[in-house]
Amino acid sequence: MVRVFDADRQEWAGPEEEQQVVALQRRDAARQRQALRGAAVVLAVCGLAFGTWALGWKDEPGPVGYFTARDAPPAQTTDTDGDTSGDSGGTGTEDPASPGPTDTLPPEYEAVQDPEGFRVAVRKGWDRQTAASVHGFDIVNYRSADGSRRIQIYEVLEATPDASLQEYVSDSTPKPEGFEQLSLESLDDGGYPAARLEYLADSLKGETDNGTWHIVDHRFESMDGKLYAITSYGPAADGYDDERTILDTALNWFCPPATQCPEPVAD
């Protein structure tokens, strides 16, 4: 009996097995040819798909660049004399520069970035003092050199501006000597709740003898969701406008700690 070695299966086989081996080899060869034809078809399809993608990719738009208005170059126009200018209507004259933050302040005021983190505007030359607070950052006072005027900034403990001032005017809260309420109103500061109390007092603890004091106490929610108070103090003898102006200027420039605020605008 002649035996042959099946190299594919690594074994010896007899005549009957040899016939089986030959049949199996033929079958395997047929399968290999079929597999090769299938592979060729797959490669052809892949090549066609790649070519279509490559041609389409060339027509795709480039990446979009995002920019702000100040990044865009000014449009160029040409007048009848052939001169080019910016976007000022082709007159050849430049528009005046947009006013910066300091341009909106009256000349006697300055913007201050307080060490407690907030921004505010105060009269030039005023001194800064602080006092401990039971809530939030220290109570900050900016005071005129003669002590006749000051503003005070601090964080408010109560839940709302109205609740805070209602608590202050209630009978349970001690008042300065000669306290006389002038007005108490709820306000809306650009979509944020606020409340304002105006009152008079014959004297204030720790302050100079100023005659009758006029006080404007403004409590409000700021951009960071917290409540603050800015209070303006001054002599009542010269009217009430100064305290209101000092407070409104400070309020317009107030920006709470760790907050990005828009530039103030002139009233």
NUKE-152685 format. One line per field, with one value per atom (N, C-alpha, C): residue number from 1; residue in one letter; atom name; x negated, y, z. Coordinates in steps of 0.02 Angstrom, whole numbers, plus 50000, padded with zeros to 5 digits. Atoms other than C-alpha are relative to their C-alpha. Layout:
num <- NUM ... $
residuo <- A ... $
atomo <- CA ... $
xx <- X ... $
yy <- Y ... $
zz <- Z ... $
# end
This chain:
num <- 1 1 1 2 2 2 3 3 3 4 4 4 5 5 5 6 6 6 7 7 7 8 8 8 9 9 9 10 10 10 11 11 11 12 12 12 13 13 13 14 14 14 15 15 15 16 16 16 17 17 17 18 18 18 19 19 19 20 20 20 21 21 21 22 22 22 23 23 23 24 24 24 25 25 25 26 26 26 27 27 27 28 28 28 29 29 29 30 30 30 31 31 31 32 32 32 33 33 33 34 34 34 35 35 35 36 36 36 37 37 37 38 38 38 39 39 39 40 40 40 41 41 41 42 42 42 43 43 43 44 44 44 45 45 45 46 46 46 47 47 47 48 48 48 49 49 49 50 50 50 51 51 51 52 52 52 53 53 53 54 54 54 55 55 55 56 56 56 57 57 57 58 58 58 59 59 59 60 60 60 61 61 61 62 62 62 63 63 63 64 64 64 65 65 65 66 66 66 67 67 67 68 68 68 69 69 69 70 70 70 71 71 71 72 72 72 73 73 73 74 74 74 75 75 75 76 76 76 77 77 77 78 78 78 79 79 79 80 80 80 81 81 81 82 82 82 83 83 83 84 84 84 85 85 85 86 86 86 87 87 87 88 88 88 89 89 89 90 90 90 91 91 91 92 92 92 93 93 93 94 94 94 95 95 95 96 96 96 97 97 97 98 98 98 99 99 99 100 100 100 101 101 101 102 102 102 103 103 103 104 104 104 105 105 105 106 106 106 107 107 107 108 108 108 109 109 109 110 110 110 111 111 111 112 112 112 113 113 113 114 114 114 115 115 115 116 116 116 117 117 117 118 118 118 119 119 119 120 120 120 121 121 121 122 122 122 123 123 123 124 124 124 125 125 125 126 126 126 127 127 127 128 128 128 129 129 129 130 130 130 131 131 131 132 132 132 133 133 133 134 134 134 135 135 135 136 136 136 137 137 137 138 138 138 139 139 139 140 140 140 141 141 141 142 142 142 143 143 143 144 144 144 145 145 145 146 146 146 147 147 147 148 148 148 149 149 149 150 150 150 151 151 151 152 152 152 153 153 153 154 154 154 155 155 155 156 156 156 157 157 157 158 158 158 159 159 159 160 160 160 161 161 161 162 162 162 163 163 163 164 164 164 165 165 165 166 166 166 167 167 167 168 168 168 169 169 169 170 170 170 171 171 171 172 172 172 173 173 173 174 174 174 175 175 175 176 176 176 177 177 177 178 178 178 179 179 179 180 180 180 181 181 181 182 182 182 183 183 183 184 184 184 185 185 185 186 186 186 187 187 187 188 188 188 189 189 189 190 190 190 191 191 191 192 192 192 193 193 193 194 194 194 195 195 195 196 196 196 197 197 197 198 198 198 199 199 199 200 200 200 201 201 201 202 202 202 203 203 203 204 204 204 205 205 205 206 206 206 207 207 207 208 208 208 209 209 209 210 210 210 211 211 211 212 212 212 213 213 213 214 214 214 215 215 215 216 216 216 217 217 217 218 218 218 219 219 219 220 220 220 221 221 221 222 222 222 223 223 223 224 224 224 225 225 225 226 226 226 227 227 227 228 228 228 229 229 229 230 230 230 231 231 231 232 232 232 233 233 233 234 234 234 235 235 235 236 236 236 237 237 237 238 238 238 239 239 239 240 240 240 241 241 241 242 242 242 243 243 243 244 244 244 245 245 245 246 246 246 247 247 247 248 248 248 249 249 249 250 250 250 251 251 251 252 252 252 253 253 253 254 254 254 255 255 255 256 256 256 257 257 257 258 258 258 259 259 259 260 260 260 261 261 261 262 262 262 263 263 263 264 264 264 265 265 265 266 266 266 267 267 267 $
residuo <- M M M V V V R R R V V V F F F D D D A A A D D D R R R Q Q Q E E E W W W A A A G G G P P P E E E E E E E E E Q Q Q Q Q Q V V V V V V A A A L L L Q Q Q R R R R R R D D D A A A A A A R R R Q Q Q R R R Q Q Q A A A L L L R R R G G G A A A A A A V V V V V V L L L A A A V V V C C C G G G L L L A A A F F F G G G T T T W W W A A A L L L G G G W W W K K K D D D E E E P P P G G G P P P V V V G G G Y Y Y F F F T T T A A A R R R D D D A A A P P P P P P A A A Q Q Q T T T T T T D D D T T T D D D G G G D D D T T T S S S G G G D D D S S S G G G G G G T T T G G G T T T E E E D D D P P P A A A S S S P P P G G G P P P T T T D D D T T T L L L P P P P P P E E E Y Y Y E E E A A A V V V Q Q Q D D D P P P E E E G G G F F F R R R V V V A A A V V V R R R K K K G G G W W W D D D R R R Q Q Q T T T A A A A A A S S S V V V H H H G G G F F F D D D I I I V V V N N N Y Y Y R R R S S S A A A D D D G G G S S S R R R R R R I I I Q Q Q I I I Y Y Y E E E V V V L L L E E E A A A T T T P P P D D D A A A S S S L L L Q Q Q E E E Y Y Y V V V S S S D D D S S S T T T P P P K K K P P P E E E G G G F F F E E E Q Q Q L L L S S S L L L E E E S S S L L L D D D D D D G G G G G G Y Y Y P P P A A A A A A R R R L L L E E E Y Y Y L L L A A A D D D S S S L L L K K K G G G E E E T T T D D D N N N G G G T T T W W W H H H I I I V V V D D D H H H R R R F F F E E E S S S M M M D D D G G G K K K L L L Y Y Y A A A I I I T T T S S S Y Y Y G G G P P P A A A A A A D D D G G G Y Y Y D D D D D D E E E R R R T T T I I I L L L D D D T T T A A A L L L N N N W W W F F F C C C P P P P P P A A A T T T Q Q Q C C C P P P E E E P P P V V V A A A D D D $
atomo <- N CA C N CA C N CA C N CA C N CA C N CA C N CA C N CA C N CA C N CA C N CA C N CA C N CA C N CA C N CA C N CA C N CA C N CA C N CA C N CA C N CA C N CA C N CA C N CA C N CA C N CA C N CA C N CA C N CA C N CA C N CA C N CA C N CA C N CA C N CA C N CA C N CA C N CA C N CA C N CA C N CA C N CA C N CA C N CA C N CA C N CA C N CA C N CA C N CA C N CA C N CA C N CA C N CA C N CA C N CA C N CA C N CA C N CA C N CA C N CA C N CA C N CA C N CA C N CA C N CA C N CA C N CA C N CA C N CA C N CA C N CA C N CA C N CA C N CA C N CA C N CA C N CA C N CA C N CA C N CA C N CA C N CA C N CA C N CA C N CA C N CA C N CA C N CA C N CA C N CA C N CA C N CA C N CA C N CA C N CA C N CA C N CA C N CA C N CA C N CA C N CA C N CA C N CA C N CA C N CA C N CA C N CA C N CA C N CA C N CA C N CA C N CA C N CA C N CA C N CA C N CA C N CA C N CA C N CA C N CA C N CA C N CA C N CA C N CA C N CA C N CA C N CA C N CA C N CA C N CA C N CA C N CA C N CA C N CA C N CA C N CA C N CA C N CA C N CA C N CA C N CA C N CA C N CA C N CA C N CA C N CA C N CA C N CA C N CA C N CA C N CA C N CA C N CA C N CA C N CA C N CA C N CA C N CA C N CA C N CA C N CA C N CA C N CA C N CA C N CA C N CA C N CA C N CA C N CA C N CA C N CA C N CA C N CA C N CA C N CA C N CA C N CA C N CA C N CA C N CA C N CA C N CA C N CA C N CA C N CA C N CA C N CA C N CA C N CA C N CA C N CA C N CA C N CA C N CA C N CA C N CA C N CA C N CA C N CA C N CA C N CA C N CA C N CA C N CA C N CA C N CA C N CA C N CA C N CA C N CA C N CA C N CA C N CA C N CA C N CA C N CA C N CA C N CA C N CA C N CA C N CA C N CA C N CA C N CA C N CA C N CA C N CA C N CA C N CA C N CA C N CA C N CA C N CA C N CA C N CA C N CA C N CA C N CA C N CA C N CA C N CA C N CA C N CA C N CA C N CA C N CA C N CA C N CA C N CA C N CA C N CA C N CA C N CA C N CA C N CA C N CA C N CA C N CA C N CA C N CA C N CA C N CA C N CA C N CA C N CA C N CA C N CA C $
xx <- 49957 50000 49956 50039 49932 50032 49975 49947 49970 50023 49934 50007 50000 49902 50042 49957 50038 49966 50038 49936 50045 49956 50088 50020 49977 50143 49945 50059 49969 50012 49990 50014 49993 50005 49988 50069 49935 50131 49990 50002 50166 50035 49968 50242 50069 49933 50421 49996 50007 50368 49970 50030 50262 50053 49947 50417 50040 49965 50503 49960 50044 50353 50001 49998 50352 50065 49935 50537 50003 50000 50512 49956 50045 50366 50034 49964 50472 50053 49949 50611 49969 50033 50490 49976 50024 50417 50057 49942 50590 50022 49982 50627 49951 50050 50464 50011 49987 50503 50061 49940 50676 49986 50018 50602 49961 50040 50477 50045 49955 50616 50040 49962 50716 49957 50045 50564 49990 50010 50538 50060 49939 50719 50001 50001 50702 49951 50050 50543 50023 49976 50624 50052 49948 50774 49968 50034 50659 49965 50035 50556 50048 49951 50711 50027 49975 50776 49949 50053 50608 49994 50005 50601 50057 49943 50776 49993 50011 50734 49948 50055 50572 50023 49976 50659 50049 49952 50798 49966 50036 50674 49970 50029 50595 50050 49949 50761 50028 49973 50795 49973 50025 50784 49947 50051 50637 50031 49973 50655 50023 49972 50761 49960 50036 50668 50049 49956 50760 49962 50034 50717 50052 49956 50789 49996 49997 50833 49934 50061 50673 49942 50052 50569 50006 49990 50645 49970 50028 50551 50055 49948 50648 50009 49986 50733 49967 50035 50638 50047 49960 50729 49956 50038 50666 50044 49960 50727 49985 50006 50736 49930 50068 50555 49952 50042 50492 49968 50027 50450 50038 49967 50485 50004 49990 50550 50033 49968 50626 50075 49928 50810 50034 49971 50843 50038 49958 50948 49961 50039 50804 49981 50017 50772 49926 50071 50590 49982 50012 50610 50015 49992 50597 50053 49952 50737 49962 50033 50691 50001 50005 50638 50059 49945 50774 49978 50021 50774 49986 50017 50689 50036 49964 50750 49989 50013 50663 50033 49967 50748 50070 49932 50916 50002 50002 50860 49996 50011 50881 49927 50072 50709 49979 50019 50716 50002 49996 50737 49943 50049 50618 50026 49982 50644 49949 50042 50575 50013 49996 50538 49982 50011 50560 49964 50034 50448 50047 49951 50607 50025 49984 50628 50051 49948 50769 49972 50016 50759 50054 49953 50839 49969 50024 50825 50012 49995 50791 49971 50030 50745 49924 50073 50561 49977 50029 50457 50032 49968 50573 49957 50039 50492 50042 49967 50532 49987 50005 50567 50045 49959 50638 50020 49978 50731 50021 49982 50764 50075 49930 50926 50017 49977 51029 50019 49980 51068 49961 50035 50963 49936 50063 50816 50007 49999 50768 50043 49965 50875 49949 50048 50787 50031 49979 50802 49951 50040 50739 50026 49980 50738 49962 50032 50704 49950 50053 50554 50027 49972 50663 50050 49955 50772 50073 49930 50933 50040 49966 50971 49964 50030 50944 50049 49958 51008 49977 50013 51017 50023 49984 51015 49992 50004 51052 50049 49953 51139 50059 49937 51319 50016 49986 51369 50069 49931 51557 50011 49986 51641 50014 49983 51702 49984 50010 51668 50058 49942 51846 49999 50001 51831 49946 50055 51665 50019 49982 51733 50061 49943 51897 49976 50029 51792 49969 50033 51696 50050 49952 51850 50047 49956 51938 49983 50009 51958 49945 50049 51838 49928 50068 51687 49987 50017 51603 49987 50008 51602 49953 50041 51483 50045 49962 51536 50031 49964 51667 50018 49982 51709 50067 49938 51839 50002 49996 51890 50031 49974 51913 50036 49968 51952 49971 50021 51942 50035 49969 51970 49963 50028 51943 49983 50025 51844 49982 50023 51788 49937 50063 51604 49982 50017 51594 50020 49977 51694 49982 50019 51619 50040 49962 51722 49957 50035 51674 50051 49958 51742 49958 50036 51697 50037 49974 51721 49964 50029 51694 50025 49980 51692 49953 50040 51625 49981 50021 51529 49963 50033 51471 49926 50070 51308 49990 50018 51218 49940 50052 51110 49932 50068 50925 49987 50009 50953 49994 50007 50913 50068 49939 51043 50013 49986 51119 50067 49931 51284 50045 49955 51427 49969 50026 51369 50056 49955 51453 49969 50026 51433 50044 49966 51478 49971 50021 51469 50031 49976 51481 49975 50016 51485 50026 49985 51485 49967 50030 51450 49956 50047 51298 49994 50005 51241 49980 50022 51166 50054 49945 51334 49999 50004 51278 50030 49971 51353 49947 50048 51254 50038 49973 51284 49947 50041 51212 50040 49966 51255 49960 50032 51218 50021 49988 51201 49975 50021 51192 50043 49961 51255 50066 49934 51440 50006 49993 51409 49995 50009 51357 50045 49954 51501 49983 50006 51518 49968 50023 51451 49930 50069 51267 49997 50003 51297 50028 49971 51406 49952 50047 51279 49940 50058 51134 50018 49979 51233 50012 49984 51296 49937 50063 51120 49964 50031 51051 50037 49959 51195 49990 50009 51172 49933 50067 50989 49988 50012 51012 49997 50006 50953 49978 50016 50952 49935 50063 50796 50005 50006 50739 50055 49947 50865 49977 50014 50843 50061 49943 50954 49992 50004 50997 49977 50022 50926 50060 49945 51033 50014 49981 51127 50022 49980 51160 50075 49928 51329 50028 $
yy <- 49941 50000 50061 49939 50165 50054 49945 50304 50066 49934 50487 50047 49952 50635 50061 49942 50768 50059 49944 50926 50050 49952 51034 49979 50025 50924 49969 50027 50862 49930 50070 50676 49955 50050 50517 49970 50028 50440 49942 50058 50272 50018 49987 50248 50030 49971 50276 50070 49934 50419 50049 49956 50482 50029 49974 50495 50054 49950 50586 50065 49942 50699 50041 49966 50737 50039 49966 50778 50062 49943 50888 50056 49949 50976 50039 49967 51010 50047 49957 51076 50063 49943 51187 50049 49956 51252 50041 49964 51297 50056 49950 51386 50059 49946 51484 50046 49959 51539 50045 49961 51594 50057 49948 51687 50056 49949 51775 50046 49959 51830 50048 49957 51895 50057 49947 51990 50053 49952 52068 50047 49959 52128 50051 49954 52202 50056 49948 52294 50050 49955 52363 50048 49958 52427 50053 49953 52505 50054 49951 52589 50051 49954 52663 50047 49958 52726 50052 49953 52805 50056 49950 52892 50050 49955 52963 50046 49958 53024 50053 49952 53105 50057 49947 53199 50046 49959 53256 50042 49963 53310 50065 49939 53435 50057 49949 53525 50022 49981 53536 50068 49935 53710 49991 50001 53750 50011 49989 53767 50071 49934 53911 50035 49961 54048 50043 49961 54126 50061 49939 54307 50051 49947 54458 50058 49945 54619 50040 49960 54703 49965 50036 54565 50009 49996 54598 50065 49939 54722 50045 49954 54880 49994 50003 54880 50058 49949 54977 50028 49968 55102 50048 49956 55208 50057 49944 55384 50017 49983 55470 50020 49980 55530 49941 50059 55353 49989 50009 55374 49945 50053 55229 50023 49984 55246 49942 50053 55142 50004 50005 55117 50064 49938 55300 50036 49970 55329 50030 49977 55366 50073 49930 55539 50011 49995 55502 50024 49980 55556 49942 50056 55438 50018 49990 55414 50008 49995 55467 49933 50064 55324 49991 50014 55239 50015 49982 55301 49937 50055 55185 50007 49997 55148 50065 49940 55299 50062 49943 55415 50010 49994 55380 50028 49975 55442 50076 49928 55622 50012 49989 55703 49995 50002 55705 49929 50070 55514 49959 50048 55368 49930 50071 55182 49967 50033 55074 49925 50072 54888 49985 50006 54856 49935 50062 54730 49943 50054 54635 49967 50033 54595 50034 49967 54709 50064 49936 54861 50050 49948 55026 50067 49933 55212 50045 49956 55339 50069 49934 55521 49995 50000 55555 50026 49977 55571 49971 50028 55473 49943 50051 55360 49937 50065 55176 49973 50035 55091 49938 50061 54920 49984 50026 54838 49928 50071 54656 49993 50013 54583 49929 50067 54435 49959 50036 54389 50027 49980 54392 50037 49964 54507 50056 49946 54648 50058 49939 54804 50052 49952 54933 50069 49931 55121 50042 49948 55257 50067 49941 55424 50062 49937 55605 50021 49979 55690 50034 49965 55798 49958 50044 55650 50016 49980 55733 49954 50044 55604 49932 50066 55419 49955 50055 55265 49936 50063 55093 49943 50058 54926 49936 50063 54755 49950 50052 54589 49996 50002 54567 49929 50067 54420 49974 50022 54417 49972 50036 54323 50046 49953 54474 50071 49930 54661 50028 49976 54698 49974 50029 54578 50033 49970 54657 50069 49934 54834 49999 50007 54780 49982 50018 54702 50061 49941 54864 50050 49950 54975 49972 50030 54852 50025 49975 54895 49961 50041 54755 50021 49979 54840 50069 49933 54985 50050 49947 55150 50054 49943 55298 50053 49947 55445 50047 49954 55554 49968 50034 55421 50024 49979 55484 49971 50031 55377 50048 49958 55475 49959 50042 55335 49930 50070 55147 49971 50023 55072 49939 50057 54912 50023 49978 54932 49940 50051 54835 50027 49978 54857 49957 50038 54793 49927 50069 54637 49966 50026 54611 50036 49967 54644 50046 49951 54794 50036 49959 54905 50058 49940 55080 50034 49964 55167 50066 49934 55353 50021 49978 55423 50054 49949 55561 49974 50017 55544 50060 49944 55672 49987 50017 55580 49927 50069 55421 49980 50024 55317 49999 50000 55345 50052 49949 55488 50070 49931 55673 50033 49961 55801 50035 49976 55835 50035 49977 55908 49941 50054 55807 49963 50041 55663 49979 50028 55610 49935 50066 55424 49969 50039 55327 49930 50070 55139 49958 50038 55034 49928 50071 54844 49965 50025 54739 49932 50062 54573 50017 49984 54579 49941 50049 54478 49930 50065 54339 49966 50030 54305 50015 49982 54375 50069 49936 54522 50046 49950 54681 50062 49935 54851 50053 49939 55020 50055 49948 55159 50064 49935 55343 50045 49957 55464 50071 49931 55654 50047 49951 55814 50016 49984 55850 50075 49927 56038 50024 49977 56051 49963 50036 55947 49926 50073 55764 49974 50023 55759 49969 50024 55733 49927 50069 55571 49952 50042 55503 49992 50003 55547 49956 50040 55471 49926 50070 55311 49973 50025 55296 49990 50009 55321 49937 50060 55188 49938 50057 55072 49984 50011 55096 49966 50029 55045 49938 50058 54905 49936 50067 54734 49953 50043 54591 49962 50037 54489 49941 50058 54358 49998 49995 54419 50043 49960 54480 50043 49955 54634 50040 49956 54736 50069 49931 54911 50043 49955 55040 50049 49950 55164 50063 49937 55346 50003 49992 55385 50055 $
zz <- 50000 50000 50000 50006 49946 50044 49957 50071 49975 50019 50031 50060 49944 50144 49981 50011 50153 50034 49973 50172 50035 49969 50213 50071 49935 50357 50041 49965 50404 50027 49980 50403 49939 50053 50301 49986 50020 50203 49951 50046 50109 49935 50066 49933 50006 49994 49989 50029 49970 50097 49951 50051 49952 49955 50042 49846 50036 49962 49984 50005 49995 50002 49936 50064 49816 49991 50006 49822 50045 49955 49973 49974 50028 49889 49944 50053 49736 50027 49969 49845 50030 49970 49940 49948 50054 49778 49971 50026 49716 50048 49950 49879 49998 50003 49867 49940 50058 49690 50011 49986 49747 50049 49952 49894 49968 50035 49781 49958 50040 49665 50045 49953 49814 50026 49975 49880 49948 50054 49710 49994 50004 49707 50057 49942 49883 49989 50012 49836 49948 50052 49680 50028 49970 49780 50046 49955 49911 49961 50041 49777 49971 50028 49697 50053 49945 49866 50020 49981 49909 49948 50053 49741 50004 49994 49765 50059 49941 49940 49988 50012 49883 49955 50044 49742 50037 49962 49860 50052 49947 49995 49973 50028 49878 49996 50006 49862 50066 49936 50049 50020 49978 50126 50054 49948 50238 50068 49932 50428 50009 49988 50486 50053 49950 50580 50038 49958 50726 50025 49979 50766 50024 49977 50852 49951 50047 50766 49999 49999 50824 49965 50036 50740 49925 50071 50569 49973 50027 50458 49975 50024 50412 49925 50071 50244 49965 50038 50111 49946 50051 50002 49961 50043 49860 49978 50021 49828 49927 50071 49660 49981 50015 49677 50004 49996 49700 50067 49934 49885 50035 49961 50000 50072 49929 50176 50034 49962 50313 49990 50005 50348 50025 49975 50387 49945 50051 50232 49943 50057 50113 50004 49994 50184 50009 49989 50220 50070 49931 50402 50046 49954 50549 50052 49946 50672 50066 49935 50849 50035 49965 50961 50046 49955 51058 50071 49932 51238 50040 49956 51360 50065 49936 51536 50038 49961 51613 49970 50032 51486 50026 49976 51567 50071 49932 51739 50001 49991 51795 50021 49988 51814 50072 49929 52004 50029 49977 52013 49970 50026 51989 50012 49992 51963 50045 49950 52103 49997 49992 52103 50073 49928 52288 50018 49978 52379 50018 49987 52426 49937 50063 52241 49957 50040 52186 49969 50031 52071 50019 49983 52117 49978 50016 52075 50061 49942 52213 49982 50009 52229 50007 49996 52200 50067 49937 52357 50062 49941 52470 50029 49965 52600 50011 49991 52623 50069 49936 52789 49997 49997 52831 50071 49935 52974 49990 50004 53013 49987 50016 52947 50021 49981 53005 49939 50060 52824 49940 50060 52666 50014 49991 52641 50051 49951 52760 49976 50016 52767 49978 50028 52658 50000 50001 52683 49960 50033 52567 50026 49963 52658 49975 50019 52611 50053 49954 52692 50062 49942 52805 50039 49964 52856 49992 50006 52798 49953 50047 52662 49998 50009 52636 49964 50023 52547 50034 49965 52624 49955 50043 52530 50042 49964 52605 49970 50022 52573 50048 49963 52629 50020 49973 52738 49982 50010 52707 49930 50062 52564 49941 50054 52464 50023 49981 52458 50041 49963 52515 50072 49933 52662 50043 49963 52711 50027 49977 52719 50046 49954 52799 50070 49936 52935 50033 49971 52957 50028 49976 52974 50052 49950 53090 50070 49931 53273 50036 49965 53321 49986 50017 53241 50028 49973 53334 49944 50049 53239 50027 49976 53244 50032 49966 53350 49949 50045 53265 49934 50062 53133 49974 50033 53010 49930 50066 52861 49950 50054 52700 49947 50051 52577 50005 50005 52554 49939 50062 52382 49973 50037 52284 49930 50065 52123 49958 50047 51971 49967 50029 51928 49940 50060 51750 50004 49994 51789 50066 49935 51962 50055 49947 52120 50041 49959 52225 50044 49957 52363 50026 49978 52422 50057 49943 52588 50007 49985 52618 50068 49934 52793 50025 49967 52904 50069 49932 53068 50029 49967 53195 50010 49990 53225 49982 50017 53175 50044 49955 53290 49965 50027 53259 49947 50052 53135 50031 49977 53150 50007 49992 53200 49934 50068 53030 49997 50000 53085 49985 50021 53014 49940 50054 52905 49953 50050 52744 49976 50017 52706 49945 50053 52547 50003 49991 52577 49944 50059 52417 50006 49995 52428 49938 50067 52272 49988 50024 52188 49941 50054 52074 49952 50054 51924 50024 49975 52031 50042 49962 52115 50074 49930 52283 50011 49981 52377 50032 49974 52415 50020 49982 52492 49986 50006 52444 50033 49962 52565 49996 50008 52538 50058 49943 52685 49984 50010 52681 50039 49962 52761 49965 50028 52738 49986 50005 52746 49928 50069 52563 49951 50044 52495 49996 50002 52449 49936 50065 52272 50002 49999 52316 50020 49977 52412 49946 50052 52272 49941 50056 52137 50017 49980 52235 50001 49998 52263 49930 50067 52083 49959 50036 52014 50024 49973 52130 49977 50020 52087 49926 50071 51900 49985 50011 51915 50042 49957 52042 49959 50029 51987 50056 49943 52114 49989 50006 52151 49952 50044 52025 49947 50049 51896 49941 50059 51717 49984 50010 51699 49936 50058 51545 50019 49985 51531 50019 49982 51619 49944 50050 51512 50037 49969 51546 50008 49989 51620 49957 $
# end
